[in-house]
Amino acid sequence: MKRILPVLFTVVLLAVMGLSAGCAPKSADCAEVNVFCVGLVTNLGRLQDRSYNQAAWDGLQQAKSAGSADWIASIETVDVRDFGANIDIFAKAKYDAIVTVGASMLNVTVLAANTYPDIYFIGVDQDQSSNQEFNPNLVGLVFPQDQIGYLAGVLAASLTKTGQIGAVLGSDASPAMARYGQGFINGAASVDPSIAPKIVYHNDVSVDKSIDDPEWGAKQANSLVDAEVDIVFGAGGSTGSNALVGAVMRGAYVIGADTDEYYALPVAAPHLYTSVVEMIAQGVADLIEAARNAQNQTAGFPSGNYEGQVGLAPYHDLDSSIPDAVKASMAELVQNLRSGDVQTGVP
């Protein structure tokens, strides 16, 4: 897919904030056939956000260290209206692969993949199931939410003192939220069938609003603690994150989801057992390698959806309070879920 014809300009973008199309500074010549360039367009926020943007950037750095990428650069997006323009900057600079971050960039990434068929696109957390057009140059990096919920359920059931555990989630009209919840239930049942987790879905608003309602999340966490729940699992944007904060403020313990909430939620950190994380950096690095192999015609590009792996963040401040047997069983469970030796029971 590399254009071999020489070009008269070169471009580099090193964590440039909100550049508009046409403002590209100078860089290595990404049109050179032997120079494989990868650009990252962040979702809203800083590159070092201790969340999805930073994890994706770590993936680009891993790819460069491994030799899958010769040149990497990033653009920080400060306005959603700049998503397309920021992608265009890399495309016009003849980058070989472009990574975009977050479900809110799905549509613009699909459009870009159609516009630039000679560039590989990697959409982090962008489920391609709803994509009506097949884009052979586009892959969505997705993760098994049922496994995230399952691991959280097993850990919560293993550590609860009251026998009451719960979860605060976005609307279960979202398949992802439904999988978190059912995975949590099934994981807890695998430890102790008598435990009946209390799952609270934010079903009284739209799906988009359901994951961006921190006040509601904290309120539901308080209700769970009132019902003697001593461990709360939270997932679904600021709704789930603030549920963790609300629960900790009441003295309960919590389990985070997707990224390591220890750094993102310092108020909750003292009572955060761990977070079940999406291994975004590894997934991005793997897909960059796949893109380079596809360009070299040594392998095909895995268009459609590519399922990444999940794992456990460190136990941080609570490491010494968790029995060694529980740590060992959780580590083994992670591996068994990855291998398929353990199934979550969630469709």
Residue pairs with C-beta under 8 A, 6 or more apart in sequence:
1 96
1 118
1 119
1 120
1 137
1 294
1 295
2 31
2 33
2 36
2 96
2 118
2 295
3 31
3 94
3 118
4 33
5 31
6 31
7 29
7 31
7 94
9 26
9 93
10 26
10 27
10 28
10 29
10 30
10 93
11 24
11 25
11 26
11 27
11 30
11 89
11 92
11 93
11 94
12 25
12 26
12 27
12 28
12 71
12 73
13 19
13 24
13 25
13 27
13 39
13 73
13 74
13 75
13 89
13 90
13 93
14 73
14 74
15 47
15 73
15 74
15 75
15 76
16 25
16 73
16 74
16 75
16 76
17 75
17 76
17 78
18 75
18 76
18 77
18 78
18 79
18 82
18 86
19 75
19 82
19 85
19 86
19 89
20 82
20 85
21 85
21 88
21 89
21 92
23 89
24 89
24 92
24 93
27 71
27 73
27 93
28 35
28 37
28 70
28 71
29 35
29 94
30 37
30 71
30 93
30 94
30 95
30 96
31 94
34 70
35 70
35 71
36 68
36 69
36 70
36 71
36 96
36 97
36 292
36 295
37 69
37 70
37 71
37 72
37 73
37 90
37 93
37 94
37 95
37 96
37 97
38 60
38 63
38 64
38 69
38 71
38 72
38 73
38 95
38 96
38 97
38 98
38 99
38 288
38 291
39 72
39 73
39 74
39 75
39 89
39 90
39 93
39 95
39 97
39 98
39 99
40 47
40 53
40 56
40 57
40 60
40 72
40 73
40 74
40 75
40 98
40 99
40 100
40 101
41 74
41 75
41 77
41 83
41 86
41 87
41 90
41 98
41 99
41 100
41 101
41 105
42 49
42 53
42 56
42 57
42 74
42 75
42 76
42 77
42 101
43 52
43 53
43 77
43 100
43 101
43 102
43 104
43 105
44 77
44 78
44 79
44 80
44 104
45 51
45 53
45 76
45 77
46 53
46 76
47 53
47 54
47 57
47 74
47 76
48 54
50 259
50 260
50 263
50 264
51 259
51 264
52 101
52 102
52 124
52 125
52 258
52 259
52 280
53 76
53 101
55 259
55 278
55 280
55 281
55 284
56 99
56 101
56 124
56 280
56 281
56 284
57 74
58 280
58 281
58 284
59 99
59 280
59 281
59 282
59 283
59 284
59 285
59 288
60 69
60 72
60 74
60 99
60 284
60 285
60 288
61 72
62 281
62 282
62 284
62 285
63 69
63 72
63 284
63 285
63 288
63 289
64 70
64 71
64 72
66 285
66 289
68 285
68 288
68 289
68 292
69 97
69 288
69 292
73 90
75 86
75 89
75 90
77 83
77 86
80 104
83 100
83 105
83 108
84 108
84 111
84 112
87 98
87 100
87 108
87 109
87 112
88 112
90 98
91 98
91 112
91 115
91 116
91 119
95 119
96 119
96 120
96 291
96 292
96 295
97 119
97 120
97 121
97 122
97 288
97 291
97 292
98 112
98 119
98 120
98 121
98 122
99 121
99 122
99 123
99 124
99 284
99 288
100 108
100 109
100 112
100 121
100 122
100 123
100 124
100 126
101 124
101 125
102 124
102 125
102 126
103 125
103 126
103 127
105 123
105 126
106 123
106 126
106 127
106 130
106 131
106 140
109 121
109 123
109 126
109 138
110 131
110 133
110 135
110 138
112 119
112 121
113 119
113 121
113 135
113 137
113 138
114 133
114 135
116 137
117 137
118 137
119 137
120 137
120 138
120 139
120 291
120 294
120 295
120 301
121 135
121 137
121 138
121 139
122 139
122 141
122 284
122 287
122 288
122 291
123 138
123 139
123 140
123 141
124 141
124 280
124 283
124 284
125 140
125 141
125 142
125 143
125 278
126 140
126 141
126 142
127 140
127 142
127 176
127 305
128 135
128 138
128 139
128 140
128 304
128 305
129 305
131 138
131 140
134 303
134 304
135 303
136 301
136 303
137 301
137 303
138 303
139 287
139 290
139 301
139 302
139 303
139 304
139 305
139 306
140 304
140 305
140 306
141 280
141 283
141 284
141 287
141 306
141 308
142 305
142 306
142 307
142 308
143 258
143 278
143 279
143 283
143 307
143 308
143 309
143 310
144 179
144 307
144 310
144 337
144 344
145 176
145 177
145 179
145 180
145 183
145 235
146 179
146 180
146 182
146 183
146 186
146 344
146 346
147 183
147 276
147 310
147 337
147 344
148 180
148 183
148 235
148 257
148 258
148 276
148 278
148 310
149 167
149 179
149 180
149 181
149 182
149 183
149 184
149 185
149 186
149 187
149 233
149 235
149 276
149 344
149 346
150 183
150 184
150 186
150 187
150 190
150 337
150 344
150 346
151 183
151 187
151 276
151 310
151 312
151 330
151 333
151 334
151 337
152 167
152 183
152 184
152 187
152 233
152 255
152 257
152 276
153 165
153 183
153 184
153 185
153 186
153 187
153 188
153 189
153 190
153 191
153 197
153 233
154 187
154 188
154 190
154 191
154 329
154 330
154 333
155 187
155 255
155 273
155 274
155 326
155 330
156 165
156 184
156 187
156 188
156 197
156 231
156 233
156 255
157 165
157 187
157 188
157 189
157 190
157 191
157 192
157 195
158 191
158 326
158 329
158 330
159 231
159 253
159 273
159 322
159 326
160 195
160 230
160 231
161 230
162 228
162 229
162 230
163 192
163 194
163 195
164 195
164 198
164 227
164 228
164 229
164 230
165 188
165 195
165 197
165 198
165 229
165 230
165 231
165 232
165 233
166 197
166 198
166 199
166 200
166 224
166 227
166 229
166 231
166 232
166 233
167 180
167 181
167 184
167 197
167 198
167 199
167 200
167 232
167 233
167 234
167 235
168 200
168 202
168 217
168 220
168 221
168 224
168 232
168 233
168 234
168 236
168 239
168 240
168 243
169 177
169 180
169 181
169 199
169 200
169 201
169 202
169 234
169 235
169 236
169 239
169 240
170 177
170 201
170 202
170 207
170 210
170 211
170 235
170 236
170 237
170 239
170 240
171 177
171 201
171 202
171 203
171 205
171 206
171 207
171 210
171 211
172 178
172 181
172 201
172 203
173 203
173 207
173 210
174 207
174 210
174 211
174 236
177 201
177 210
177 211
177 235
177 236
179 346
180 233
180 235
180 236
180 257
181 199
181 201
182 344
182 345
182 346
183 344
183 346
184 197
184 199
184 233
185 197
185 199
186 344
186 345
186 346
187 344
188 195
188 197
189 195
198 224
198 227
198 229
200 220
200 223
200 224
201 210
202 209
202 210
202 211
202 213
202 216
202 217
202 220
202 236
202 239
203 210
205 213
210 236
210 239
211 236
211 237
211 238
211 239
211 240
212 237
212 238
212 239
213 238
213 239
214 238
214 239
214 241
214 242
215 242
216 239
217 234
217 236
217 238
217 239
217 240
217 241
217 242
217 243
217 246
218 242
218 243
218 245
218 246
219 246
220 243
220 246
221 232
221 234
221 242
221 243
221 244
221 245
221 246
221 247
221 250
221 252
222 246
222 247
222 250
224 232
224 247
224 252
225 232
225 247
225 250
225 251
225 252
229 247
229 252
230 252
230 253
231 252
231 253
231 254
231 255
231 273
232 243
232 244
232 247
232 252
232 253
232 254
232 255
233 254
233 255
233 257
234 240
234 241
234 242
234 243
234 244
234 247
234 254
234 255
234 256
234 257
235 257
235 258
240 257
241 256
241 261
241 264
241 265
243 254
244 254
244 256
244 261
244 265
244 268
244 272
245 265
245 267
245 268
247 253
247 254
247 268
247 271
248 254
248 267
248 268
248 270
248 271
248 272
249 267
251 271
252 271
253 271
253 272
253 273
253 318
254 261
254 268
254 271
254 272
254 273
255 272
255 273
255 274
255 275
255 276
256 262
256 265
256 268
256 272
256 274
256 275
256 276
256 313
257 275
257 276
257 277
258 275
258 276
258 277
258 278
259 275
259 277
259 278
259 280
260 275
260 277
260 313
260 314
261 268
261 269
261 272
261 275
261 313
262 269
262 272
262 275
262 313
262 314
262 316
265 272
269 316
269 317
270 317
271 318
272 316
272 317
272 318
273 315
273 318
273 322
274 312
274 313
274 314
274 315
274 316
274 318
275 312
275 313
276 310
276 311
276 312
276 313
277 310
277 311
277 312
277 313
278 308
278 310
279 308
279 309
279 310
279 311
280 308
282 308
282 309
283 306
283 308
283 309
286 306
286 308
287 302
287 306
290 299
290 301
290 302
291 301
293 299
294 300
294 301
309 338
310 334
310 337
311 334
312 330
312 331
312 334
315 322
315 327
333 342
336 342
337 344
